[in-house]
Amino acid sequence: MNNNFYEVLGIDKTASHDDIKKAFKKLAHQHHPDRNPGDSSAEVKFKDINEAYYTLSDDVKKASYDLRMGFVSHSNSSQPDFVRIMEEFERKRTSTNTYTHGIPWRGRGPVSTPQEEPSSENIGEDIEIETEITFNESINGCKKLIKIRGNIGSAPCSGCNGSGGQPGARTVTCSSCAGHGKGFNLNGAFSQTRKCLVCRGRGSIPLVTCKMCSGRGVGIYEKEINIKIPAGIENNQQLRIIGMGSPGKPPGDLYVTVKIAENNRYSRKGADIYGSVEISLKQAISGGNTSFEGLGGSINLFVPPGTQPGDEVRVPGFGVGTKGDFVACIKVSLPKIVSPRGQKLLDELYDELKL
């Protein structure tokens, strides 16, 4: 185990409560045993993360931990509210005759007490979904009604009544806790307050998991919400909506991956929009102004004389936001049938232009 709780959470010693909470949620989501089945290292990492958050999220516990680790001294007056925090710690200690993590203070011996670690079942799950929008919506932005569906860590599943197994399915003893349903403390002994992370305190694991909750044993959370898709979003870009995942303490976050439907007329590169524009042979040779329908309405385009098929003509300010341009990919419309007189004139033109 890494005894440096700041390193475990990947934060500074000056991190705020919000920074500590954000780091914990991110790492707990990443290393949760349910997301890493059979990975013993993930389970150990998850225990370390819980232990670090349990300590650093409480001012008193954090201050006493900093003192024990040598991150701050008794006389360090630059630590904000350090004296007040330590006085509060001493008041709590003398009133209960117990210590947090067995840390001695003012020469008295430590008294160990069982401590309840944050329960993984109380943490709201992050929910990941996908939604599709049109090309026009991606450029201009839009609102989208989406349906959220995830697990609730506190309510039992109605299909299995919280067992996690398909009704009638056989179960086997949990090998992680040997059927005790309790997790391990850091010293290797069973904790009396902490559930086994593998079987969630049940002591057994079903051979066939519940189809309704996928073996989680918890209820399903469903809700419809409107989210705002920002203008200029790119394909496969992910939006994070804090606190809109499954309920819990803290609640999970919602991650929405935005897919942009293909458009036959337009494409995009960065902030620029590309589209084909057809002009006549005369316009290609002589140049001039033409107009066409863009995403936001009519666009005026100046075609330089001698424009070739496949040339790109840029129209500033008609792309994504204020920085993008519209890039017209030129197509030249050619006649399919030429009259005898037209053929004669065409030959004379070719001679004149030396083509």
N, C-alpha and C positions, 0 to 999 in steps of 0.2 A: 504493500500500500504506500502511496505517496503521502507523506505527512504534511506536505506544504499544500494547504487547501487552496491557496491562491493559484498555484500551478495547476491543480486539478481542474479548477473552473476556467483557467486561462485568463485571469483578470489581474489587474494591479492591486496593490495593497490599499490604494486610495479609491477603489471602486465604490460607487454609490449603491444604495439598496436596489435601485432599478437595474444597474449593471449586473449585480450579483444574480438577481432574479432572471434576467434575460439569458445570462450565461448558463444558469442551471436548466432552464427550460429547453434551450437548444441542445445541450449535451444529454439531458435525460431523454429527450426524444430520439436522439441519435443512437444511444447505447441501451435503450430499453430492452430487456430480455425478450419481449414479444416480437421485436423487430429483428432480433438476432438469435433465433432458436438454435439451441445446441452449442452456442458460443460461450464457453465458460469465462473467457476474458472479458466479454461484454458485461456479464453479470457482475464480475469483480469491479469493473469500471463503474457500473451503475451504483454499486454500493459506495464507492469512493465519492462519487458525485453527490449522493444523498447526504453522506457524512459531512462533506465540505459545506453544502448549502445549509444544513441544520445548524452548523456552527457560525458561519459568516453572516447569516441573515438575521441573527440576534445580536444587538449591540453589546450586551453583557458577555455573552459567550465569545463573541469576536474579540473583545478587548482582553479577556483573560487568555484567549488563545494566542493573541499577538504578544502578550507578556511572556507566556511560557516559551514561545518560539524565538524570543529575542528580537521581535520585529519592532518593539517599543520598550523603553525603560521606564522605571518609576518616576524619573524626573523629567521625562519628555513632555514639556509643556506645549510643544507645537502640535501635539495630537489633539484634534478638536474634541472637547468634552471628555477627555480621557479620565480626569479625576472624578467627574460626575458618574461616569460609567462604572468605574472601579468601586466607588462608594455604593452604587446600586447593587453591584455584584456581591459586595461584602454583606450588605443588608439582607439580600436574599439568602446568602449562605448561612448567616448566623440565625436567621429565622426558621430555616428548614433543617439545619445541621447536615446539609449535603453539599456536594461539589459537582460542578459540570466537568465531565471528563476527568475527574479525579485530580484537579489542579490545586495544589496547596497554595494557601494565601496567609501571610503574616505568621508564618511559622507553625501553623496547625497541620496535622496530618490529613491526608485525603480520605474521603468516605465515598465509596463507589455506589452508584444507584443505577438501576435500569433506566434507559432512556428510549423514548419512542422516536424512531426515525421517520422522516416523511414517508408516507405510504404511497407507493407507485400507483395505487388504485385511485388516489385522490387527485392525481395530476390529470387535467383535461388533455385529451389527445389532440394533436394537430390533425387536420383533415386536408387531404390533397384531392383536388378534382380538376377536370378539364372542361373548358367551354369554348364554343366556336363562334366567331363573329365574321362579318363580311369584310371585304377589303375596304369599302367605304367607311365602315364603322371603325376600322383600325386607324384610319387617317383622321377622322373627325371626332372620335371618341363616342361613347354611348353608355347607356345603362342596361344592365343585363340581370334578368331574374334567374337565379340559380338555386338548386336544391342541395342542401347539405345533409349528409347522412354519415353518422359515426357512432362510436360507442360511448356510453355513459359509465364512468367508473364506479358510481355509487348505487345504481339501480340494477337488480338482478334481471337477467334475460327471462322473458316470459316463456320461451321455448324450452329451456332446460332448468328453469328455476335457480339459476346461478351455478349449476354444477359444471358447466362447460362441455358436457357430453350429450350426445344424442340420447334421448330417452330410451332406456332399456339397454344401453351399451355397457359392456364390461369395463372395469377400471383396473389399473395397476398401481402399486405403491410408488409414490414419487421417489426417485433415486437421489434427488438433490437433498431432501430433508429426511429421508428414510421414513416417511409417513407421519412425521411429527407436525408438519404444517407450519413450522417456525423457521425463520431465517437464522443465519449465524451472525454473532457479534464478531468484532475484529480479533478477539482472543480465541476464536474457534468454538466458543460455547454457544448453545442455542439462546437466542433472544426471546424473552417472554412477551415482548410487545411488538415484534415485527414478523409479518407473514413471509413465508417462503415465496420467493419471486417466481419460481417455476410453476408450482401448483396453486399459488395464491391462497395458501393456508388450508387447502382442502386435504392435503396429505396423500392424495391419489390423483392420477391422471387418466382421463377416459381414453379408451382405444379408438372410439369414433367421436369426433368433435361435433358439437351442435351446429347444424346448418344455419340457424338463424343468427348466431353470434360468432361463428367461426371459432368456437372453443374459448372465447373470452369470458363467458358467464355473466356478461353485463348487458344491460338494455341498450336499445338503439335510439340514437338521437337524430331526429329529422326536423328540418326547418327550411323554409324558403326565404331568401333575402334578395334585395336588389343591390348590386355592386356597380361601382362606377369604373368603366374601362377608360383610361386616359387616352387622349388623342396622341397618335404617333406610336402606339405600342407595337412591338415587333412580334413576329411569329415565335411561338414557344416561350415567350417571356412569361415569368411567373410573378403574380401579385400576391403579396402577403397582407392579410387583414387580421390585425392583432385582436385576440380575444373572441374570435368568431368560430373557433373550433368547438370541440365537445366541452360541455360544462365540467368544471373542476376547480381545484385550488392549487395553482392558478389555472384559469381556463386555457384551452389549447388555441392555436392560431389556425387560420384558414389560408391554404395555399392554392391559388387558382392559376393553372397553366392555360394561357390563351392561345388557341389555334386560329389562324386566319385562313379563311376559305380562299381557294385560288380564284383569280379573276382573269377572264379571257382577254380583256383589253389592256389591263394595267399590271405593272409589276413594280417592285420597289428595291432600291439599293441605298441603304442608309436613309438619309432624309430626302433623297431624290425619287420622283415617280417617273416611270418610263411608260410610254404608250406609242402605238403606231399612228401616224398621220399620213393620209393619202393626198397627194397633190397631182395636178395635171402635168403633162409633158411640157406644155408651154410655161407653167410656173417653175418647173425644174430648170428650164433653160434661161428664162428671162428674169426669174425671181419675182418677188412681190409679196403682198400681204394675203393671208388667208386666216380663217377662223375654224375652230372645231370645238366640240363639247368635251370639257374636262370634268373632273370629279365635282368641282364646285360651280360649274357653269361654263359659259363660253370663254374660250381663250384665243386671243389674237396672236398670230405667229407670222414673223417676217422670214420669208424664204430667200436666202441669198442667191443671186444668179449663178447658174452652173451647179446647182445642188444635185448630188448623185443619189441614186437609190441606196438606202442603207446608211446615209449620213445622219448624224444626230444634231438637232438644233435645240439649244437650251433656252427655256423661257424662265427667267428669274422669278422667284416668289410664288410659284404655283405647286410647290412640293409639300413636304410635311413640315408644319409649323412655319416659322419665319426664316429658317435657314435653307430649306429645301427648294429645289427647282423642278420644273417639269421638263423632261428630256423627250423631245419628239423624234421618233425613229421614222425616217422618211421612206414612204413607199410612193413610187411613180406609177400613175395610171396610164396604161398604154392602150391604144385602140386595137380591137381584135380584127376589125375589117376595114380595109382602106380602098376607096374608090379609085378608078384609073387616074382621074385628075389628081386625087390626093396622093397617089403613088408618085406621080410626076413631080408634084410640088415637094414631096418628101425627098426625092432624089436630088432636086435642085438645092434643097436646104442642106443635104449632106455634103454636096459639092461645095457649097458656100462655107460651111463650117469645117470643111476638110476632115470629115469623120472617116 
